[in-house]
């Protein structure tokens, strides 16, 4: 659960690096909330309106952290964050293992003696 919420703690932090785990757990959280709000919206009545409002609010609140975690994910592979604008290449960067050790964007987030991940 901590990995899912980490992009919200680093809300507009476009510097540094993010592990694949952080990126994909955030993606999983987005999908879970989307499914739950779609179920609420399909029930009908007042639950439909509540589901729609929650869905829109969550989406709007997740745009900036979603972009930021994608940029940090690109940084983990030693690429510029602008590469996230290329759809297929962005997906390749999302599944590619990050560079071992420090790179120009910061220390290795997998290195236990390196930077604090949840700081």
Order of alpha helices (4+ residues) and beta strands (2+ residues): alpha-alpha-alpha-alpha
